[in-house]
Amino acid sequence: MFRALDPLLHSELRLAVISLLVGATEAEFGEIKEKTGATAGNLSVQLQKLADAEYITIRKTFRGKYPLTICKITKKGVKAFEEYVEALKDYLKPKK
């Protein structure tokens, strides 16, 4: 029997964001946008969904006169990602 995949992480963009943050711990909005190829609007919506689930935190500040958004993965986000990866491994194992 297969384990259920976290529907929040099953979205390509949200999974890409979490994968990026697992490796980097935190990243600026512009960097995430560039690395994922997402539009600013779509990325904002997906980041908010991850924040609502407490998988990431979003901190809004300024760099000089310019707004700066920094996203950071939480312990809950790391755990969700690890569980997602383990569940995927079950799908990839040869079945007897």
PyMOL CGO cylinders between C-alpha atoms (Angstrom):
from pymol import cmd
from pymol.cgo import CYLINDER

trace = [
    CYLINDER, 0.00, 0.00, 0.00, 1.28, 3.45, -0.91, 0.3, 1, 1, 1, 1, 1, 1,
    CYLINDER, 1.28, 3.45, -0.91, 1.53, 6.26, 1.61, 0.3, 1, 1, 1, 1, 1, 1,
    CYLINDER, 1.53, 6.26, 1.61, -0.43, 9.38, 0.77, 0.3, 1, 1, 1, 1, 1, 1,
    CYLINDER, -0.43, 9.38, 0.77, 1.53, 12.25, -0.75, 0.3, 1, 1, 1, 1, 1, 1,
    CYLINDER, 1.53, 12.25, -0.75, 1.15, 15.63, 0.93, 0.3, 1, 1, 1, 1, 1, 1,
    CYLINDER, 1.15, 15.63, 0.93, -1.17, 17.51, -1.46, 0.3, 1, 1, 1, 1, 1, 1,
    CYLINDER, -1.17, 17.51, -1.46, 0.41, 20.82, -0.47, 0.3, 1, 1, 1, 1, 1, 1,
    CYLINDER, 0.41, 20.82, -0.47, 3.82, 19.65, -1.64, 0.3, 1, 1, 1, 1, 1, 1,
    CYLINDER, 3.82, 19.65, -1.64, 2.49, 17.79, -4.66, 0.3, 1, 1, 1, 1, 1, 1,
    CYLINDER, 2.49, 17.79, -4.66, 2.26, 21.10, -6.52, 0.3, 1, 1, 1, 1, 1, 1,
    CYLINDER, 2.26, 21.10, -6.52, 5.31, 21.53, -8.75, 0.3, 1, 1, 1, 1, 1, 1,
    CYLINDER, 5.31, 21.53, -8.75, 5.99, 25.13, -7.69, 0.3, 1, 1, 1, 1, 1, 1,
    CYLINDER, 5.99, 25.13, -7.69, 5.46, 24.57, -3.96, 0.3, 1, 1, 1, 1, 1, 1,
    CYLINDER, 5.46, 24.57, -3.96, 7.70, 21.49, -4.08, 0.3, 1, 1, 1, 1, 1, 1,
    CYLINDER, 7.70, 21.49, -4.08, 10.36, 23.50, -5.92, 0.3, 1, 1, 1, 1, 1, 1,
    CYLINDER, 10.36, 23.50, -5.92, 10.21, 26.25, -3.28, 0.3, 1, 1, 1, 1, 1, 1,
    CYLINDER, 10.21, 26.25, -3.28, 10.47, 23.80, -0.38, 0.3, 1, 1, 1, 1, 1, 1,
    CYLINDER, 10.47, 23.80, -0.38, 13.30, 21.92, -2.12, 0.3, 1, 1, 1, 1, 1, 1,
    CYLINDER, 13.30, 21.92, -2.12, 15.19, 25.15, -2.61, 0.3, 1, 1, 1, 1, 1, 1,
    CYLINDER, 15.19, 25.15, -2.61, 14.67, 26.22, 1.00, 0.3, 1, 1, 1, 1, 1, 1,
    CYLINDER, 14.67, 26.22, 1.00, 15.71, 22.84, 2.42, 0.3, 1, 1, 1, 1, 1, 1,
    CYLINDER, 15.71, 22.84, 2.42, 19.10, 23.36, 0.84, 0.3, 1, 1, 1, 1, 1, 1,
    CYLINDER, 19.10, 23.36, 0.84, 19.41, 27.08, 1.55, 0.3, 1, 1, 1, 1, 1, 1,
    CYLINDER, 19.41, 27.08, 1.55, 17.39, 27.48, 4.79, 0.3, 1, 1, 1, 1, 1, 1,
    CYLINDER, 17.39, 27.48, 4.79, 16.20, 30.90, 3.59, 0.3, 1, 1, 1, 1, 1, 1,
    CYLINDER, 16.20, 30.90, 3.59, 16.02, 32.80, 0.32, 0.3, 1, 1, 1, 1, 1, 1,
    CYLINDER, 16.02, 32.80, 0.32, 14.85, 36.12, -1.04, 0.3, 1, 1, 1, 1, 1, 1,
    CYLINDER, 14.85, 36.12, -1.04, 11.70, 36.33, -3.14, 0.3, 1, 1, 1, 1, 1, 1,
    CYLINDER, 11.70, 36.33, -3.14, 13.66, 37.41, -6.23, 0.3, 1, 1, 1, 1, 1, 1,
    CYLINDER, 13.66, 37.41, -6.23, 16.01, 34.45, -5.95, 0.3, 1, 1, 1, 1, 1, 1,
    CYLINDER, 16.01, 34.45, -5.95, 13.11, 32.01, -5.58, 0.3, 1, 1, 1, 1, 1, 1,
    CYLINDER, 13.11, 32.01, -5.58, 11.33, 33.61, -8.53, 0.3, 1, 1, 1, 1, 1, 1,
    CYLINDER, 11.33, 33.61, -8.53, 14.44, 33.36, -10.69, 0.3, 1, 1, 1, 1, 1, 1,
    CYLINDER, 14.44, 33.36, -10.69, 15.26, 29.74, -9.76, 0.3, 1, 1, 1, 1, 1, 1,
    CYLINDER, 15.26, 29.74, -9.76, 11.68, 28.48, -10.17, 0.3, 1, 1, 1, 1, 1, 1,
    CYLINDER, 11.68, 28.48, -10.17, 10.77, 30.52, -13.26, 0.3, 1, 1, 1, 1, 1, 1,
    CYLINDER, 10.77, 30.52, -13.26, 7.47, 31.46, -11.63, 0.3, 1, 1, 1, 1, 1, 1,
    CYLINDER, 7.47, 31.46, -11.63, 5.62, 34.71, -12.14, 0.3, 1, 1, 1, 1, 1, 1,
    CYLINDER, 5.62, 34.71, -12.14, 5.60, 37.07, -9.18, 0.3, 1, 1, 1, 1, 1, 1,
    CYLINDER, 5.60, 37.07, -9.18, 1.83, 36.73, -8.74, 0.3, 1, 1, 1, 1, 1, 1,
    CYLINDER, 1.83, 36.73, -8.74, 1.77, 32.94, -8.82, 0.3, 1, 1, 1, 1, 1, 1,
    CYLINDER, 1.77, 32.94, -8.82, 4.80, 32.69, -6.54, 0.3, 1, 1, 1, 1, 1, 1,
    CYLINDER, 4.80, 32.69, -6.54, 3.20, 35.04, -4.01, 0.3, 1, 1, 1, 1, 1, 1,
    CYLINDER, 3.20, 35.04, -4.01, 0.06, 32.89, -3.87, 0.3, 1, 1, 1, 1, 1, 1,
    CYLINDER, 0.06, 32.89, -3.87, 2.03, 29.66, -3.47, 0.3, 1, 1, 1, 1, 1, 1,
    CYLINDER, 2.03, 29.66, -3.47, 4.30, 31.13, -0.80, 0.3, 1, 1, 1, 1, 1, 1,
    CYLINDER, 4.30, 31.13, -0.80, 1.26, 32.23, 1.17, 0.3, 1, 1, 1, 1, 1, 1,
    CYLINDER, 1.26, 32.23, 1.17, -0.17, 28.69, 1.00, 0.3, 1, 1, 1, 1, 1, 1,
    CYLINDER, -0.17, 28.69, 1.00, 3.10, 27.32, 2.39, 0.3, 1, 1, 1, 1, 1, 1,
    CYLINDER, 3.10, 27.32, 2.39, 3.12, 29.99, 5.10, 0.3, 1, 1, 1, 1, 1, 1,
    CYLINDER, 3.12, 29.99, 5.10, -0.51, 29.25, 6.03, 0.3, 1, 1, 1, 1, 1, 1,
    CYLINDER, -0.51, 29.25, 6.03, 0.49, 25.60, 6.51, 0.3, 1, 1, 1, 1, 1, 1,
    CYLINDER, 0.49, 25.60, 6.51, 3.46, 26.77, 8.64, 0.3, 1, 1, 1, 1, 1, 1,
    CYLINDER, 3.46, 26.77, 8.64, 5.95, 25.13, 6.27, 0.3, 1, 1, 1, 1, 1, 1,
    CYLINDER, 5.95, 25.13, 6.27, 7.71, 28.47, 5.77, 0.3, 1, 1, 1, 1, 1, 1,
    CYLINDER, 7.71, 28.47, 5.77, 7.86, 31.89, 7.36, 0.3, 1, 1, 1, 1, 1, 1,
    CYLINDER, 7.86, 31.89, 7.36, 7.75, 35.07, 5.31, 0.3, 1, 1, 1, 1, 1, 1,
    CYLINDER, 7.75, 35.07, 5.31, 9.50, 38.17, 6.56, 0.3, 1, 1, 1, 1, 1, 1,
    CYLINDER, 9.50, 38.17, 6.56, 8.95, 41.48, 4.79, 0.3, 1, 1, 1, 1, 1, 1,
    CYLINDER, 8.95, 41.48, 4.79, 11.53, 44.19, 5.29, 0.3, 1, 1, 1, 1, 1, 1,
    CYLINDER, 11.53, 44.19, 5.29, 13.43, 46.77, 3.27, 0.3, 1, 1, 1, 1, 1, 1,
    CYLINDER, 13.43, 46.77, 3.27, 16.87, 46.90, 1.70, 0.3, 1, 1, 1, 1, 1, 1,
    CYLINDER, 16.87, 46.90, 1.70, 17.46, 50.61, 1.52, 0.3, 1, 1, 1, 1, 1, 1,
    CYLINDER, 17.46, 50.61, 1.52, 14.30, 52.01, -0.08, 0.3, 1, 1, 1, 1, 1, 1,
    CYLINDER, 14.30, 52.01, -0.08, 13.31, 48.72, -1.72, 0.3, 1, 1, 1, 1, 1, 1,
    CYLINDER, 13.31, 48.72, -1.72, 10.98, 46.08, -0.29, 0.3, 1, 1, 1, 1, 1, 1,
    CYLINDER, 10.98, 46.08, -0.29, 12.58, 42.75, 0.49, 0.3, 1, 1, 1, 1, 1, 1,
    CYLINDER, 12.58, 42.75, 0.49, 10.74, 39.49, 1.14, 0.3, 1, 1, 1, 1, 1, 1,
    CYLINDER, 10.74, 39.49, 1.14, 12.67, 36.66, 2.78, 0.3, 1, 1, 1, 1, 1, 1,
    CYLINDER, 12.67, 36.66, 2.78, 11.30, 33.13, 3.03, 0.3, 1, 1, 1, 1, 1, 1,
    CYLINDER, 11.30, 33.13, 3.03, 12.61, 30.64, 5.55, 0.3, 1, 1, 1, 1, 1, 1,
    CYLINDER, 12.61, 30.64, 5.55, 11.71, 26.97, 5.97, 0.3, 1, 1, 1, 1, 1, 1,
    CYLINDER, 11.71, 26.97, 5.97, 10.38, 25.86, 9.36, 0.3, 1, 1, 1, 1, 1, 1,
    CYLINDER, 10.38, 25.86, 9.36, 10.98, 22.60, 11.22, 0.3, 1, 1, 1, 1, 1, 1,
    CYLINDER, 10.98, 22.60, 11.22, 7.46, 21.60, 10.21, 0.3, 1, 1, 1, 1, 1, 1,
    CYLINDER, 7.46, 21.60, 10.21, 8.35, 22.31, 6.57, 0.3, 1, 1, 1, 1, 1, 1,
    CYLINDER, 8.35, 22.31, 6.57, 11.52, 20.23, 6.76, 0.3, 1, 1, 1, 1, 1, 1,
    CYLINDER, 11.52, 20.23, 6.76, 9.59, 17.36, 8.32, 0.3, 1, 1, 1, 1, 1, 1,
    CYLINDER, 9.59, 17.36, 8.32, 6.85, 17.57, 5.68, 0.3, 1, 1, 1, 1, 1, 1,
    CYLINDER, 6.85, 17.57, 5.68, 9.47, 17.54, 2.91, 0.3, 1, 1, 1, 1, 1, 1,
    CYLINDER, 9.47, 17.54, 2.91, 11.28, 14.55, 4.40, 0.3, 1, 1, 1, 1, 1, 1,
    CYLINDER, 11.28, 14.55, 4.40, 8.00, 12.63, 4.74, 0.3, 1, 1, 1, 1, 1, 1,
    CYLINDER, 8.00, 12.63, 4.74, 7.07, 13.52, 1.16, 0.3, 1, 1, 1, 1, 1, 1,
    CYLINDER, 7.07, 13.52, 1.16, 10.41, 12.21, -0.12, 0.3, 1, 1, 1, 1, 1, 1,
    CYLINDER, 10.41, 12.21, -0.12, 10.04, 8.98, 1.89, 0.3, 1, 1, 1, 1, 1, 1,
    CYLINDER, 10.04, 8.98, 1.89, 6.51, 8.49, 0.53, 0.3, 1, 1, 1, 1, 1, 1,
    CYLINDER, 6.51, 8.49, 0.53, 7.82, 8.99, -3.02, 0.3, 1, 1, 1, 1, 1, 1,
    CYLINDER, 7.82, 8.99, -3.02, 10.47, 6.34, -2.41, 0.3, 1, 1, 1, 1, 1, 1,
    CYLINDER, 10.47, 6.34, -2.41, 7.66, 3.88, -1.69, 0.3, 1, 1, 1, 1, 1, 1,
    CYLINDER, 7.66, 3.88, -1.69, 6.24, 4.58, -5.14, 0.3, 1, 1, 1, 1, 1, 1,
    CYLINDER, 6.24, 4.58, -5.14, 9.63, 3.90, -6.73, 0.3, 1, 1, 1, 1, 1, 1,
    CYLINDER, 9.63, 3.90, -6.73, 10.37, 0.59, -5.01, 0.3, 1, 1, 1, 1, 1, 1,
    CYLINDER, 10.37, 0.59, -5.01, 9.79, -2.49, -7.14, 0.3, 1, 1, 1, 1, 1, 1,
    CYLINDER, 9.79, -2.49, -7.14, 6.65, -4.29, -5.96, 0.3, 1, 1, 1, 1, 1, 1,
    CYLINDER, 6.65, -4.29, -5.96, 6.59, -8.07, -5.61, 0.3, 1, 1, 1, 1, 1, 1,
]
cmd.load_cgo(trace, "trace")
